[in-house]
Amino acid sequence: MKMALEQLGYHEVYHFFNSLNNLQDHDMWIPLLKAKYSGKSETMDWRAEFDKLLGHCQAVSDTPAIFFAPELIAAYPDAKVILVERDVEAWCKSMEIVGNGSYNPFVKIFALLDPSFMGRLTGTSFQWLHGEFHAWTKAQFDANLRSTYRRHYALVRSLVPKERLLEYQLGSGWEPLCGFLGKEVPKTDFPRLNEGKVMQRKVDLLIKKSGMRALGNLATVLVPVVGILWYWM
């Protein structure tokens, strides 16, 4: 959907992968997630916060933006909303990849040894894993996937007037999307990715990258310590 919207001319469609190129985004997402899940939503000026973080974007998608559906809908009352309906089991299968990565014991170690990269990523993800999925373990995450999916879709439907809402069935092609947005139907095929493979590759690369950074950080600390010990032996 990110690729489709960008192909239709929308500038900078925000997606979790955007934050990998700008890690400072996580320094903004984390306090917003904490405010949301600690019950402080009513005290927040969400429009001002979103403008600072997402003001350069014309559309948002994916985590963690989707967990702010009520706040985004209220902050931008004229915005159109696309609710992308997926096969629940297919979605659960792709989300299990996220769960496997998030609850990987090595990831927790890397987060401690690599705070500027993996520490930021897990700082964001565990806020919504706890707050949205009520999951502190992989087993809880897996058990709560379907109910969280259904609750999110019911919430969005209850908040958005029908004239501003498109319930888009994944695989429906350009026509319903372009009709809703008032855009000309492209002559090219609708973008399609094997999301499971893409997600697995991304997770593997993130863990590998952070592992290398963690080892480098550990070596930076240990080498001087070893040098000092050697000097005093």
N, C-alpha and C positions, 0 to 999 in steps of 0.2 A: 504494500500500500504506500509506503514511503516513496518507493521508486515510481509508482504510478502517479502520485500527486506531483512529484517533481517533474515528471514528463509532461504533465498538464500545465506546467508553468509556475507552480507554487514554489516560492523561494524558501530554501532551508527548512525542510520538514524534519522536526526534531525526533530523534530515535535514540535509544540507549547507546548505540554505537557512536553517536556524535560525541558523547561525553568521554570516550576513549581518546579523542583528539584534543580534549580540553578538560583535563582532570579537575581543574578548579570548579567546574560545574558541581562536582560532588560536595564541595565545601558549602555550596548553597542548597543543594537538595537535602542534605542531612538535617539541618535545623528545620527546614520546612516539613519534612517527614516527622520529625520529633514533635513539632507543634501540632500537626494533624492528629497523630495517634495518642497524644497526651491530653486531647480534649481542648486544645487552645484555638481551634479553628475560628471561633467567633471573635477572637481578639485580634486576628490577623487582617492586615490589609492585603488580601491575596492578589488583587489586581496590580498593586505596586510591586509585590514580590515576583510575580510572574513576568511583569514587564522587564524587570532587571535581568531575569534569567533567560527568558524566552522571547524578549522583545524583538530580536532579529529574525524570528521565525514566523512563517505564515500558517504553519500547521504543526501539530504535535501528535506523537504516536508512541506506543511502546512504553516500557518501564523507564523511569518511575512516573512519567507524566500521567499515565492512565489511572493511577491510584488517586489522583487529584481531580477525578471527573466532576464531583459536585462543586469543588472550588473553582475549577476552570469554567464550567458552565455558568456559574453565577457571576464570575469576573468578566466574562465576555458574552453577554446575553444575546448578541446578534450573530454569534459564530454558528456555523453549521456543524453538525456532529455526524460522523460516520461510524456506525456500530458494525464492525466486521464480524459476521457470524461464521464460526468455524465448526467443523466436526469436533465435538467435545473430546473424544478419545484421541484424535490426532493432536489436538492442542495439549492434552495431558502428556502425551508421549514426548512432545518437544519441550514441555516444561520440566519433565523429569531430568532432562539434560542440565537445566539450570539448577535443579535441586542437587543433582549429583556433584556439580561443581561447587555450589555454595556450601554444602555440608561436608566436603572433602576435608579430612583432618589436616592435610598439607596446606590447604588454603588458609586455615586459621593460623598456622605457623607462619606462612608467608606474609599474612596480614600484619603480624607483629614485627617481622624482620624487614618488611617492605611497606612501611606505613604510607609513603607518598603515592604509591600506586595501588597495590592490593588492599592496603588499609582503607583507602578511600572507596574502592569498589565495594568491599564488604560492609563498610560503614553505611553506605546507601542501601545495599541489597538487604541487609539484615533488619533494617528499619521496616521495610515493607513485607519481608517474610514474616516478621513477628506481628506487625500491625494489621496486615491485610489477610494473610493466610493463617494467622494464629499458630505459627509453626516454629518451634524451637529445635526440632529434630527433623531428620529426613522422613521418618515414618509419619510424623504429624503433617508435614508438607504434602506427602503423597495422599494421605487420607483426606485432606481438606481441599484438594485441587478442584474437584467438580462442584462442590458447594460454593467455593469462592467464585468460580466462573459464572455460575447461575445467579449469584447474588449481585455481581457486578453488572450483568446484563439487565437484570430487573431494575437496578438502581438507575442506570442511564435511561431506560425507557420511561421511568417514572418522573424524570427531571426535565426531559427535552420535549418541547411541543412537536407534534407530528410533522408540521411543515418544516421544521429545522432538522429533522432526523432522517437519515438514510440507514435502513437495516440492510447492509450489503452482504449477500451470501458469497463467500469466497469462491471464485471460479466463475462468477457471473459475467466477467468481461467488462468492457468499457462502457457499454450503453447506460446501465443504471447509474453509474458513477458520474458520467459526463452529463446526463440529464439532470441529476440533482445539483451539480455544480454550475450548470450552464456553460459547459465547455464543448468544443467540437471533438468528435470521436477521432482519435488518432488512427492512422492507417497501419501502425505497427501493432503487434500482438501485445496483450496485457502482460506486464512483467511477471515472471514466475520464477521462484527459487525453491530449491529443496531446503525448506527451513530447518529441518532436523539436522541435515548434514552441515549447513552453514553454521548453525548454533553450536554443534559439537566441535567444529573446527575452531570457532572463535573461543569457546571455553578452554579447549586444549592449549591454544596459543597464549591465552591470558595466563593460565597456570604456569606454562613453561617460561614465559617472559618474566613473571613475578618470581619464579624459582631462581632464575639466573640473577635477578636483581637482589633477591634475599641473600644468596650466596656471596655476591659481591659486597653487600653491606656487612655481612658477618665477617668476611675476610678483612674488611677495612678496620673493624673493631679488634679482631683477634691478632692481627699481625703486630700492632704496637704493643699489645699485652704480652705476647710471646717474646717480643724484643726486650721488654722491661724485665720479664722473668729471667731471660737468658743473662741479662746484664748482672742481675743480683745473685745468680747461682755461683 
